[in-house]
Amino acid sequence: MMETNGAAAAAQREIAVHRRLMRFGEDETTVAPIWSERDTTISRVAAHLSQLWTSTATDGGPEVTEKGLPHARASVLNLIVTVPDAMAADRVVHTLLGLGFRHPSRAIVLVADPGASGPALDAAVSAHCHPTTDSGEQVCFEEVVLTVRGEAAEHLDGVVAALLIHDLPTHVWWPGDPPFSDPVFDQLVELADRLIVDPSDFSDLLLGLRRLTSLRHRTSIGDLSWKRLGWWQELTAQFFDAPRFRRYLPNLNRLSIRYALLGSGAGLAPDPTDPTPGVADETAQAMLFAAWIGSRLSWKRYATVEPFHDGRLRLTLEGRHEMVDLRVEGVETDLVPAGELVSVRLRAYGETGAAEFIIDRGGDEATVASNVDGMTAQLRRVRMELPSESELLASTLVADRNEPVYESALRGAAIAISAARSVEAVG
């Protein structure tokens, strides 16, 4: 009876994922009837993809063409996406459809379940076109959804290899918590020119950042949490564009970062009874931001003042001229999504006294101010134009393969998180 109930639950999950992914074919950008086939083969999927771009409508007119009117396919990369559940399916559909014509790709969406019974492969293919100019010119691309079961799901690299467009870069986007130790994950990394992840999804942030540090020697890393920090990095850097403020940089002695906690009490921090708890995943952006500043100013780990507990941590770092007090604190707020930064405050001592540089966010606006020698300056309110995940993904797809600043921040964040764990947790 238990096995029957388990099989029924698995079937329901598969149906839920399938329905969400079929939204690809129902979107208004679709220009050809969605093709789907149960218990199919990769060769049949490849054949349909080839036929799709030369097919004609039932009335004899052109439907989708490789060249000429009315639509032209444009693919600049291969994008492989994994979907573990219905929630991830919703996220993937929303993000890829929002990607639009900016980065037309052959997107291959994988729903893999090695333990599932049934046909080894089900497939669905849809073609989409987006207008690029007022003249009606359109750019087109395709989405391939593959449901892979049983032994075939343990060899995904072989499943997707025949569907990739040769001579184009291949990016693998893994939404959710990547199974770093899974051989299938390793297979897809081998195919990838770039691996795209979001550390905010990691169940163990320290382990995840350490794995990314090692993986960067095999493939380029795209980090959506890092991309979300661009707005904060730009505003912080603007403080020190002014020569009279730049002299405070070597003398920074405090960095205070506040971030939004998940919910209002539940799941705010790891269980203290867990023998190996990690820093809660809501801290991903805060730790990467702290590590970005630390790496730019050559700060070094010195001592742990308060190990991570209840969403807070405090470290002492060795700066160029001063010891630096690093404070990271989670706060409850309804104005900012969980994990997003709420405020950044930098303090320094100069020849003429103290200086403080402040960014406080409230919803979609932020207050930016500096207080130098007791005089408030640069007090202004700025609009936060938060990028969508589609925009974040788009910027990640075109980023340089090697990003030394990000790599330095990645290493620094892992070191800081390790230091923030209590002695008992590390042991």
ROLUMLUM-849035 format. One line per 8 residues: number of its first residue (from 1); their letters; for each residue x, y, z of C-alpha. Coordinates in steps of 0.5 Angstrom, whole numbers, plus 500, padded with zeros to 3 digits. Layout:
! ROLUMLUM-849035
NUM	a	X/Y/Z; ...
***
This chain:
! ROLUMLUM-849035
1	mmetngaa	500/500/500; 506/505/502; 509/504/495; 502/505/491; 501/511/495; 509/513/494; 508/512/486; 501/516/486
9	aaaqreia	505/522/489; 510/522/484; 505/521/479; 502/527/481; 508/531/482; 510/530/475; 503/532/472; 504/538/476
17	vhrrlmrf	511/540/473; 509/538/466; 503/543/467; 507/548/469; 512/547/463; 507/547/458; 506/554/459; 512/555/454
25	gedettva	507/553/449; 501/557/451; 505/563/451; 503/569/446; 510/569/443; 509/562/440; 509/561/433; 508/554/431
33	piwserdt	503/549/435; 507/545/440; 509/539/439; 510/533/444; 511/526/444; 511/521/450; 516/515/450; 520/518/444
41	tisrvaah	527/518/442; 532/524/442; 533/523/434; 526/524/433; 526/531/438; 532/533/433; 529/531/427; 523/535/429
49	lsqlwtst	527/541/431; 530/541/424; 523/541/421; 520/546/425; 524/552/422; 522/550/415; 515/548/416; 509/551/413
57	atdggpev	502/552/415; 496/548/413; 494/553/408; 500/553/405; 503/559/407; 510/559/411; 509/558/419; 516/558/421
65	tekglpha	523/559/416; 530/559/418; 531/565/413; 526/570/409; 519/571/411; 516/571/416; 521/569/422; 528/568/422
73	rasvlnli	531/564/428; 537/567/432; 541/563/437; 547/565/440; 547/560/445; 545/553/448; 542/554/455; 540/548/459
81	vtvpdama	536/548/465; 534/543/470; 527/543/474; 527/539/480; 520/541/482; 513/545/480; 516/551/484; 522/551/480
89	adrvvhtl	518/550/473; 514/556/475; 520/560/476; 524/557/470; 518/559/465; 517/566/468; 524/567/467; 526/564/460
97	lglgfrhp	520/568/457; 522/574/460; 529/573/457; 525/574/450; 529/577/444; 535/579/448; 539/572/448; 535/568/444
105	sraivlva	537/561/445; 536/553/444; 533/552/451; 533/545/454; 529/544/460; 531/538/464; 526/534/468; 530/528/471
113	dpgasgpa	528/523/476; 532/516/476; 527/513/480; 521/514/476; 518/508/472; 515/509/465; 518/511/459; 525/513/459
121	ldaavsah	523/520/455; 518/525/454; 519/531/450; 515/537/448; 518/543/443; 515/550/442; 518/556/438; 517/563/440
129	chpttdsg	518/569/436; 519/576/439; 519/583/435; 525/587/435; 523/593/431; 517/597/430; 517/594/423; 515/588/425
137	eqvcfeev	522/584/424; 522/578/429; 527/574/432; 525/567/434; 528/561/438; 526/554/441; 524/551/448; 525/544/449
145	vltvrgea	522/540/455; 525/533/456; 522/529/462; 527/523/463; 526/517/467; 530/511/470; 537/510/468; 537/515/462
153	aehldgvv	536/520/468; 543/518/470; 546/520/463; 543/527/462; 550/529/458; 548/524/453; 541/526/453; 542/533/451
161	aallihdl	549/533/447; 545/531/441; 540/537/441; 546/542/442; 547/547/437; 555/546/435; 559/552/435; 555/556/440
169	pthvwwpg	557/557/448; 553/552/452; 550/555/459; 547/551/465; 543/554/469; 541/550/476; 535/554/479; 535/551/487
177	dppfsdpv	540/548/491; 545/544/486; 547/537/488; 554/538/488; 556/531/489; 551/528/484; 555/525/478; 549/528/474
185	fdqlvela	551/535/476; 558/533/474; 556/531/467; 553/537/466; 558/542/468; 563/538/463; 558/541/458; 558/548/460
193	drlivdps	562/554/458; 558/557/464; 555/554/470; 549/559/473; 547/559/480; 544/563/486; 547/562/492; 541/564/496
201	dfsdlllg	538/558/494; 544/554/497; 542/549/503; 549/550/506; 552/557/504; 559/555/506; 559/548/502; 556/551/496
209	lrrltslr	561/557/496; 567/552/497; 564/548/491; 564/554/487; 571/556/488; 573/549/486; 569/549/480; 571/556/477
217	hrtsigdl	577/552/475; 573/548/470; 568/552/468; 566/560/468; 561/561/474; 555/566/473; 552/568/480; 545/571/481
225	swkrlgww	546/573/488; 552/577/486; 549/580/480; 543/583/485; 549/587/489; 550/591/483; 546/597/485; 549/597/492
233	qeltaqff	556/596/489; 555/602/485; 552/607/490; 558/605/495; 563/606/490; 560/613/488; 561/615/496; 569/615/494
241	daprfrry	569/618/487; 570/625/491; 577/626/492; 575/629/499; 572/622/501; 577/617/498; 582/619/503; 578/615/508
249	lpnlnrls	578/609/505; 584/606/508; 582/608/515; 575/604/514; 574/601/521; 567/599/521; 562/595/516; 555/594/518
257	iryallgs	550/590/514; 543/589/515; 539/584/511; 532/582/511; 530/575/514; 525/570/512; 518/571/515; 517/573/522
265	gaglapdp	521/568/526; 520/561/523; 527/559/519; 531/565/521; 537/561/523; 540/554/523; 538/549/528; 543/550/534
273	tdptpgva	542/543/536; 545/541/529; 552/539/529; 554/542/523; 550/548/522; 551/553/516; 550/560/516; 543/561/513
281	detaqaml	542/562/506; 539/569/507; 546/571/508; 548/570/501; 548/577/499; 550/580/505; 557/576/506; 558/577/498
289	faawigsr	558/584/499; 562/584/505; 567/580/502; 567/585/496; 569/591/500; 574/586/504; 577/584/498; 578/591/494
297	lswkryat	581/594/501; 585/587/502; 582/586/509; 584/579/513; 581/575/517; 583/576/525; 578/574/530; 571/572/531
305	vepfhdgr	567/576/536; 560/573/535; 559/567/531; 553/566/527; 547/566/532; 540/568/531; 541/572/524; 547/576/527
313	lrltlegr	555/575/526; 561/579/528; 568/579/526; 574/583/527; 578/584/520; 585/587/519; 585/593/515; 591/597/512
321	hemvdlrv	591/602/517; 586/600/522; 582/594/525; 575/593/522; 569/591/526; 565/587/521; 557/586/523; 552/583/519
329	egvetdlv	545/582/522; 538/580/519; 532/584/521; 525/583/520; 521/587/515; 516/587/510; 519/592/505; 524/588/503
337	pagelvsv	525/581/500; 528/576/504; 536/576/503; 536/583/500; 540/588/503; 537/593/508; 542/598/509; 550/599/509
345	rlrayget	554/603/514; 561/605/513; 565/608/518; 572/611/518; 577/616/522; 581/621/518; 585/627/520; 580/631/521
353	gaaefiid	575/627/525; 570/621/524; 566/620/517; 560/615/516; 557/613/509; 550/610/509; 545/607/505; 538/605/508
361	rggdeatv	533/602/503; 526/602/504; 522/598/499; 523/601/492; 527/607/495; 533/608/499; 536/614/502; 544/615/501
369	asnvdgmt	548/620/506; 555/621/508; 556/625/515; 563/627/515; 566/631/522; 559/632/524; 556/635/518; 551/631/514
377	aqlrrvrm	552/631/506; 550/628/500; 543/627/503; 539/624/497; 533/619/496; 534/614/490; 530/610/486; 531/602/486
385	elpsesel	530/599/480; 531/592/482; 532/587/476; 528/582/475; 531/575/475; 530/575/467; 535/581/467; 539/578/472
393	lastlvad	540/572/468; 541/576/461; 547/580/464; 550/573/467; 550/570/460; 554/576/457; 559/577/463; 566/575/462
401	rnepvyes	568/568/463; 573/570/468; 571/575/473; 577/577/478; 573/581/483; 567/576/483; 572/570/485; 576/574/490
409	alrgaaia	569/576/493; 567/568/493; 573/566/496; 573/572/502; 566/570/503; 567/563/504; 573/565/509; 568/569/513
417	isaarsve	563/564/513; 567/559/516; 570/564/521; 563/566/523; 561/559/525; 562/557/532; 568/552/535; 562/547/536
425	avg	559/548/529; 566/547/526; 568/541/530
***
